[in-house]
């Protein structure tokens, strides 16, 4: 498929999406290999319709690893809560949030260490 055909397909997919024909738009976006359109379809299902399993399909096709991981994390959390609900002897554990390590500039780190030394 050449660039002109791809652009035409993307326009058609956008028109379908904007008119509410989401499934048809998704098929056109997939045929054109238009990842941004597929992400929009995934967002529609995830945020607007609250159907994460439908959204997962489009996020996977588009290569949106962050959203795929987020949906998997939510599924694991929900499963854990469901399993714990069957065991009346154990209280549900609070949800753990893992944040990426902070990136601190070396100058700021040295300044903070000096402040801590001066306080001792």
TIVO-2410 file (N, C-alpha, C; in nm, 3 decimals):
# residues 120
REC num residu      c1      c2      c3 atome chaine
REC   1      X   0.085  -0.117   0.000     N      A
REC   1      X   0.000   0.000   0.000    CA      A
REC   1      X   0.090   0.124   0.000     C      A
REC   2      X   0.060   0.215  -0.089     N      A
REC   2      X   0.142   0.336  -0.095    CA      A
REC   2      X   0.088   0.440   0.005     C      A
REC   3      X   0.162   0.550   0.020     N      A
REC   3      X   0.128   0.651   0.120    CA      A
REC   3      X  -0.009   0.714   0.093     C      A
REC   4      X  -0.041   0.737  -0.032     N      A
REC   4      X  -0.169   0.800  -0.066    CA      A
REC   4      X  -0.287   0.712  -0.024     C      A
REC   5      X  -0.277   0.584  -0.050     N      A
REC   5      X  -0.384   0.491  -0.011    CA      A
REC   5      X  -0.397   0.484   0.141     C      A
REC   6      X  -0.283   0.484   0.206     N      A
REC   6      X  -0.284   0.479   0.353    CA      A
REC   6      X  -0.351   0.602   0.413     C      A
REC   7      X  -0.318   0.719   0.359     N      A
REC   7      X  -0.379   0.843   0.407    CA      A
REC   7      X  -0.530   0.840   0.386     C      A
REC   8      X  -0.574   0.790   0.271     N      A
REC   8      X  -0.718   0.781   0.244    CA      A
REC   8      X  -0.786   0.686   0.342     C      A
REC   9      X  -0.721   0.574   0.370     N      A
REC   9      X  -0.778   0.480   0.467    CA      A
REC   9      X  -0.788   0.543   0.606     C      A
REC  10      X  -0.684   0.615   0.645     N      A
REC  10      X  -0.685   0.678   0.777    CA      A
REC  10      X  -0.798   0.782   0.786     C      A
REC  11      X  -0.816   0.860   0.680     N      A
REC  11      X  -0.926   0.958   0.678    CA      A
REC  11      X  -1.061   0.888   0.692     C      A
REC  12      X  -1.077   0.779   0.617     N      A
REC  12      X  -1.202   0.704   0.623    CA      A
REC  12      X  -1.224   0.649   0.764     C      A
REC  13      X  -1.118   0.597   0.825     N      A
REC  13      X  -1.127   0.546   0.962    CA      A
REC  13      X  -1.164   0.655   1.061     C      A
REC  14      X  -1.105   0.773   1.045     N      A
REC  14      X  -1.139   0.885   1.133    CA      A
REC  14      X  -1.285   0.926   1.118     C      A
REC  15      X  -1.333   0.927   0.995     N      A
REC  15      X  -1.475   0.961   0.972    CA      A
REC  15      X  -1.566   0.858   1.038     C      A
REC  16      X  -1.533   0.731   1.022     N      A
REC  16      X  -1.613   0.626   1.085    CA      A
REC  16      X  -1.609   0.638   1.237     C      A
REC  17      X  -1.491   0.662   1.291     N      A
REC  17      X  -1.477   0.676   1.437    CA      A
REC  17      X  -1.561   0.793   1.487     C      A
REC  18      X  -1.549   0.907   1.420     N      A
REC  18      X  -1.622   1.027   1.463    CA      A
REC  18      X  -1.773   1.012   1.449     C      A
REC  19      X  -1.818   0.927   1.356     N      A
REC  19      X  -1.962   0.904   1.341    CA      A
REC  19      X  -2.013   0.794   1.434     C      A
REC  20      X  -1.924   0.737   1.515     N      A
REC  20      X  -1.965   0.637   1.614    CA      A
REC  20      X  -1.958   0.494   1.567     C      A
REC  21      X  -1.905   0.470   1.448     N      A
REC  21      X  -1.891   0.333   1.398    CA      A
REC  21      X  -1.752   0.282   1.435     C      A
REC  22      X  -1.738   0.251   1.561     N      A
REC  22      X  -1.607   0.221   1.619    CA      A
REC  22      X  -1.547   0.093   1.562     C      A
REC  23      X  -1.626  -0.012   1.551     N      A
REC  23      X  -1.573  -0.139   1.500    CA      A
REC  23      X  -1.526  -0.127   1.356     C      A
REC  24      X  -1.602  -0.057   1.274     N      A
REC  24      X  -1.561  -0.038   1.135    CA      A
REC  24      X  -1.434   0.047   1.128     C      A
REC  25      X  -1.428   0.150   1.212     N      A
REC  25      X  -1.309   0.235   1.216    CA      A
REC  25      X  -1.188   0.154   1.259     C      A
REC  26      X  -1.206   0.067   1.358     N      A
REC  26      X  -1.095  -0.016   1.406    CA      A
REC  26      X  -1.043  -0.106   1.294     C      A
REC  27      X  -1.134  -0.163   1.216     N      A
REC  27      X  -1.092  -0.250   1.106    CA      A
REC  27      X  -1.012  -0.172   1.002     C      A
REC  28      X  -1.054  -0.049   0.974     N      A
REC  28      X  -0.983   0.035   0.877    CA      A
REC  28      X  -0.846   0.076   0.932     C      A
REC  29      X  -0.842   0.114   1.061     N      A
REC  29      X  -0.715   0.152   1.123    CA      A
REC  29      X  -0.618   0.034   1.122     C      A
REC  30      X  -0.670  -0.085   1.148     N      A
REC  30      X  -0.584  -0.204   1.149    CA      A
REC  30      X  -0.530  -0.232   1.009     C      A
REC  31      X  -0.615  -0.218   0.910     N      A
REC  31      X  -0.573  -0.241   0.771    CA      A
REC  31      X  -0.465  -0.140   0.729     C      A
REC  32      X  -0.481  -0.015   0.775     N      A
REC  32      X  -0.385   0.090   0.741    CA      A
REC  32      X  -0.260   0.085   0.829     C      A
REC  33      X  -0.265   0.007   0.936     N      A
REC  33      X  -0.151   0.003   1.029    CA      A
REC  33      X  -0.137   0.134   1.105     C      A
REC  34      X  -0.249   0.197   1.135     N      A
REC  34      X  -0.251   0.328   1.200    CA      A
REC  34      X  -0.263   0.309   1.351     C      A
REC  35      X  -0.149   0.312   1.417     N      A
REC  35      X  -0.144   0.283   1.560    CA      A
REC  35      X  -0.217   0.387   1.645     C      A
REC  36      X  -0.207   0.514   1.611     N      A
REC  36      X  -0.276   0.617   1.690    CA      A
REC  36      X  -0.427   0.596   1.687     C      A
REC  37      X  -0.479   0.557   1.574     N      A
REC  37      X  -0.622   0.529   1.564    CA      A
REC  37      X  -0.661   0.409   1.649     C      A
REC  38      X  -0.578   0.306   1.649     N      A
REC  38      X  -0.606   0.189   1.730    CA      A
REC  38      X  -0.600   0.221   1.879     C      A
REC  39      X  -0.509   0.310   1.918     N      A
REC  39      X  -0.503   0.353   2.057    CA      A
REC  39      X  -0.631   0.429   2.094     C      A
REC  40      X  -0.679   0.513   2.001     N      A
REC  40      X  -0.805   0.586   2.027    CA      A
REC  40      X  -0.922   0.490   2.045     C      A
REC  41      X  -0.924   0.384   1.965     N      A
REC  41      X  -1.029   0.282   1.980    CA      A
REC  41      X  -1.015   0.214   2.117     C      A
REC  42      X  -0.893   0.180   2.154     N      A
REC  42      X  -0.870   0.122   2.287    CA      A
REC  42      X  -0.913   0.216   2.398     C      A
REC  43      X  -0.881   0.344   2.384     N      A
REC  43      X  -0.923   0.443   2.485    CA      A
REC  43      X  -1.075   0.452   2.493     C      A
REC  44      X  -1.140   0.445   2.378     N      A
REC  44      X  -1.286   0.449   2.376    CA      A
REC  44      X  -1.344   0.335   2.459     C      A
REC  45      X  -1.293   0.214   2.437     N      A
REC  45      X  -1.345   0.100   2.512    CA      A
REC  45      X  -1.305   0.105   2.659     C      A
REC  46      X  -1.184   0.150   2.686     N      A
REC  46      X  -1.134   0.148   2.824    CA      A
REC  46      X  -1.198   0.259   2.907     C      A
REC  47      X  -1.196   0.381   2.858     N      A
REC  47      X  -1.241   0.495   2.938    CA      A
REC  47      X  -1.391   0.524   2.921     C      A
REC  48      X  -1.441   0.521   2.798     N      A
REC  48      X  -1.580   0.558   2.775    CA      A
REC  48      X  -1.676   0.443   2.806     C      A
REC  49      X  -1.645   0.325   2.755     N      A
REC  49      X  -1.734   0.211   2.772    CA      A
REC  49      X  -1.701   0.124   2.893     C      A
REC  50      X  -1.584   0.145   2.951     N      A
REC  50      X  -1.537   0.067   3.067    CA      A
REC  50      X  -1.539  -0.084   3.036     C      A
REC  51      X  -1.480  -0.117   2.920     N      A
REC  51      X  -1.467  -0.256   2.878    CA      A
REC  51      X  -1.319  -0.285   2.855     C      A
REC  52      X  -1.244  -0.311   2.963     N      A
REC  52      X  -1.099  -0.324   2.949    CA      A
REC  52      X  -1.055  -0.441   2.862     C      A
REC  53      X  -1.131  -0.548   2.859     N      A
REC  53      X  -1.089  -0.661   2.774    CA      A
REC  53      X  -1.102  -0.628   2.626     C      A
REC  54      X  -1.204  -0.551   2.590     N      A
REC  54      X  -1.214  -0.505   2.451    CA      A
REC  54      X  -1.100  -0.410   2.420     C      A
REC  55      X  -1.070  -0.321   2.513     N      A
REC  55      X  -0.963  -0.224   2.493    CA      A
REC  55      X  -0.829  -0.294   2.481     C      A
REC  56      X  -0.810  -0.400   2.558     N      A
REC  56      X  -0.683  -0.472   2.558    CA      A
REC  56      X  -0.645  -0.518   2.418     C      A
REC  57      X  -0.742  -0.566   2.344     N      A
REC  57      X  -0.717  -0.613   2.207    CA      A
REC  57      X  -0.653  -0.502   2.122     C      A
REC  58      X  -0.710  -0.383   2.127     N      A
REC  58      X  -0.660  -0.274   2.043    CA      A
REC  58      X  -0.529  -0.216   2.094     C      A
REC  59      X  -0.511  -0.215   2.225     N      A
REC  59      X  -0.383  -0.170   2.280    CA      A
REC  59      X  -0.271  -0.266   2.239     C      A
REC  60      X  -0.300  -0.396   2.240     N      A
REC  60      X  -0.199  -0.493   2.200    CA      A
REC  60      X  -0.162  -0.478   2.053     C      A
REC  61      X  -0.263  -0.460   1.968     N      A
REC  61      X  -0.237  -0.445   1.825    CA      A
REC  61      X  -0.155  -0.319   1.799     C      A
REC  62      X  -0.185  -0.213   1.874     N      A
REC  62      X  -0.116  -0.085   1.852    CA      A
REC  62      X   0.023  -0.082   1.914     C      A
REC  63      X   0.054  -0.177   2.000     N      A
REC  63      X   0.185  -0.180   2.064    CA      A
REC  63      X   0.194  -0.086   2.184     C      A
REC  64      X   0.080  -0.053   2.243     N      A
REC  64      X   0.075   0.037   2.359    CA      A
REC  64      X   0.101  -0.044   2.486     C      A
REC  65      X   0.228  -0.072   2.511     N      A
REC  65      X   0.268  -0.159   2.622    CA      A
REC  65      X   0.225  -0.105   2.758     C      A
REC  66      X   0.230   0.025   2.777     N      A
REC  66      X   0.192   0.083   2.905    CA      A
REC  66      X   0.047   0.051   2.941     C      A
REC  67      X  -0.041   0.066   2.844     N      A
REC  67      X  -0.183   0.040   2.871    CA      A
REC  67      X  -0.209  -0.110   2.887     C      A
REC  68      X  -0.140  -0.192   2.811     N      A
REC  68      X  -0.154  -0.337   2.827    CA      A
REC  68      X  -0.111  -0.377   2.967     C      A
REC  69      X   0.003  -0.326   3.012     N      A
REC  69      X   0.051  -0.356   3.147    CA      A
REC  69      X  -0.046  -0.307   3.253     C      A
REC  70      X  -0.103  -0.189   3.233     N      A
REC  70      X  -0.197  -0.135   3.329    CA      A
REC  70      X  -0.321  -0.224   3.341     C      A
REC  71      X  -0.371  -0.271   3.229     N      A
REC  71      X  -0.489  -0.358   3.232    CA      A
REC  71      X  -0.454  -0.490   3.299     C      A
REC  72      X  -0.339  -0.547   3.268     N      A
REC  72      X  -0.297  -0.672   3.333    CA      A
REC  72      X  -0.284  -0.652   3.484     C      A
REC  73      X  -0.224  -0.542   3.527     N      A
REC  73      X  -0.209  -0.515   3.670    CA      A
REC  73      X  -0.345  -0.506   3.738     C      A
REC  74      X  -0.441  -0.441   3.673     N      A
REC  74      X  -0.575  -0.431   3.730    CA      A
REC  74      X  -0.642  -0.568   3.738     C      A
REC  75      X  -0.620  -0.650   3.638     N      A
REC  75      X  -0.679  -0.784   3.638    CA      A
REC  75      X  -0.622  -0.868   3.751     C      A
REC  76      X  -0.492  -0.860   3.771     N      A
REC  76      X  -0.428  -0.936   3.879    CA      A
REC  76      X  -0.478  -0.888   4.014     C      A
REC  77      X  -0.489  -0.757   4.030     N      A
REC  77      X  -0.538  -0.701   4.156    CA      A
REC  77      X  -0.681  -0.747   4.183     C      A
REC  78      X  -0.767  -0.741   4.080     N      A
REC  78      X  -0.906  -0.783   4.097    CA      A
REC  78      X  -0.915  -0.931   4.132     C      A
REC  79      X  -0.833  -1.012   4.067     N      A
REC  79      X  -0.832  -1.155   4.096    CA      A
REC  79      X  -0.788  -1.180   4.240     C      A
REC  80      X  -0.685  -1.109   4.284     N      A
REC  80      X  -0.637  -1.125   4.421    CA      A
REC  80      X  -0.746  -1.088   4.522     C      A
REC  81      X  -0.818  -0.980   4.494     N      A
REC  81      X  -0.927  -0.939   4.584    CA      A
REC  81      X  -1.038  -1.043   4.586     C      A
REC  82      X  -1.066  -1.099   4.471     N      A
REC  82      X  -1.171  -1.199   4.461    CA      A
REC  82      X  -1.133  -1.325   4.539     C      A
REC  83      X  -1.008  -1.366   4.526     N      A
REC  83      X  -0.960  -1.485   4.598    CA      A
REC  83      X  -0.963  -1.460   4.748     C      A
REC  84      X  -0.918  -1.343   4.790     N      A
REC  84      X  -0.917  -1.310   4.933    CA      A
REC  84      X  -1.058  -1.301   4.990     C      A
REC  85      X  -1.153  -1.261   4.909     N      A
REC  85      X  -1.291  -1.248   4.958    CA      A
REC  85      X  -1.347  -1.384   4.998     C      A
REC  86      X  -1.298  -1.490   4.938     N      A
REC  86      X  -1.343  -1.625   4.972    CA      A
REC  86      X  -1.281  -1.676   5.100     C      A
REC  87      X  -1.170  -1.616   5.144     N      A
REC  87      X  -1.101  -1.657   5.266    CA      A
REC  87      X  -1.135  -1.557   5.376     C      A
REC  88      X  -1.226  -1.596   5.467     N      A
REC  88      X  -1.273  -1.503   5.570    CA      A
REC  88      X  -1.171  -1.481   5.681     C      A
REC  89      X  -1.065  -1.562   5.687     N      A
REC  89      X  -0.967  -1.548   5.795    CA      A
REC  89      X  -0.864  -1.440   5.766     C      A
REC  90      X  -0.851  -1.402   5.642     N      A
REC  90      X  -0.746  -1.306   5.605    CA      A
REC  90      X  -0.807  -1.172   5.565     C      A
REC  91      X  -0.754  -1.065   5.621     N      A
REC  91      X  -0.800  -0.931   5.584    CA      A
REC  91      X  -0.736  -0.893   5.451     C      A
REC  92      X  -0.809  -0.820   5.367     N      A
REC  92      X  -0.749  -0.779   5.240    CA      A
REC  92      X  -0.632  -0.685   5.263     C      A
REC  93      X  -0.525  -0.712   5.193     N      A
REC  93      X  -0.405  -0.628   5.204    CA      A
REC  93      X  -0.426  -0.499   5.125     C      A
REC  94      X  -0.371  -0.390   5.174     N      A
REC  94      X  -0.383  -0.266   5.096    CA      A
REC  94      X  -0.309  -0.278   4.964     C      A
REC  95      X  -0.357  -0.208   4.866     N      A
REC  95      X  -0.295  -0.211   4.734    CA      A
REC  95      X  -0.157  -0.147   4.741     C      A
REC  96      X  -0.061  -0.210   4.677     N      A
REC  96      X   0.074  -0.157   4.673    CA      A
REC  96      X   0.096  -0.087   4.539     C      A
REC  97      X   0.154   0.030   4.548     N      A
REC  97      X   0.184   0.106   4.429    CA      A
REC  97      X   0.336   0.113   4.416     C      A
REC  98      X   0.387   0.071   4.303     N      A
REC  98      X   0.531   0.076   4.279    CA      A
REC  98      X   0.560   0.190   4.183     C      A
REC  99      X   0.640   0.282   4.229     N      A
REC  99      X   0.678   0.395   4.147    CA      A
REC  99      X   0.817   0.373   4.090     C      A
REC 100      X   0.843   0.426   3.973     N      A
REC 100      X   0.978   0.413   3.918    CA      A
REC 100      X   1.075   0.495   4.003     C      A
REC 101      X   1.203   0.458   4.005     N      A
REC 101      X   1.299   0.533   4.085    CA      A
REC 101      X   1.310   0.677   4.036     C      A
REC 102      X   1.328   0.766   4.132     N      A
REC 102      X   1.340   0.907   4.097    CA      A
REC 102      X   1.475   0.934   4.033     C      A
REC 103      X   1.475   1.024   3.937     N      A
REC 103      X   1.599   1.066   3.874    CA      A
REC 103      X   1.634   1.202   3.933     C      A
REC 104      X   1.747   1.206   4.001     N      A
REC 104      X   1.791   1.329   4.067    CA      A
REC 104      X   1.923   1.372   4.006     C      A
REC 105      X   1.933   1.501   3.981     N      A
REC 105      X   2.057   1.550   3.922    CA      A
REC 105      X   2.169   1.536   4.025     C      A
REC 106      X   2.291   1.511   3.980     N      A
REC 106      X   2.404   1.495   4.072    CA      A
REC 106      X   2.427   1.619   4.159     C      A
REC 107      X   2.407   1.737   4.103     N      A
REC 107      X   2.427   1.860   4.181    CA      A
REC 107      X   2.327   1.869   4.295     C      A
REC 108      X   2.202   1.835   4.267     N      A
REC 108      X   2.099   1.839   4.370    CA      A
REC 108      X   2.128   1.735   4.477     C      A
REC 109      X   2.174   1.619   4.437     N      A
REC 109      X   2.206   1.513   4.533    CA      A
REC 109      X   2.319   1.556   4.624     C      A
REC 110      X   2.423   1.618   4.566     N      A
REC 110      X   2.536   1.665   4.647    CA      A
REC 110      X   2.492   1.774   4.744     C      A
REC 111      X   2.404   1.864   4.699     N      A
REC 111      X   2.354   1.970   4.786    CA      A
REC 111      X   2.275   1.913   4.902     C      A
REC 112      X   2.191   1.812   4.875     N      A
REC 112      X   2.112   1.750   4.980    CA      A
REC 112      X   2.200   1.678   5.080     C      A
REC 113      X   2.304   1.609   5.032     N      A
REC 113      X   2.396   1.541   5.123    CA      A
REC 113      X   2.470   1.641   5.211     C      A
REC 114      X   2.506   1.755   5.154     N      A
REC 114      X   2.576   1.856   5.233    CA      A
REC 114      X   2.484   1.915   5.339     C      A
REC 115      X   2.359   1.935   5.306     N      A
REC 115      X   2.263   1.988   5.404    CA      A
REC 115      X   2.247   1.886   5.519     C      A
REC 116      X   2.237   1.759   5.485     N      A
REC 116      X   2.225   1.657   5.590    CA      A
REC 116      X   2.348   1.651   5.677     C      A
REC 117      X   2.468   1.666   5.620     N      A
REC 117      X   2.592   1.667   5.699    CA      A
REC 117      X   2.594   1.785   5.794     C      A
REC 118      X   2.549   1.901   5.747     N      A
REC 118      X   2.550   2.021   5.830    CA      A
REC 118      X   2.451   2.013   5.944     C      A
REC 119      X   2.346   1.934   5.927     N      A
REC 119      X   2.245   1.920   6.034    CA      A
REC 119      X   2.293   1.827   6.143     C      A
REC 120      X   2.390   1.743   6.116     N      A
REC 120      X   2.440   1.649   6.217    CA      A
REC 120      X   2.524   1.720   6.315     C      A
***
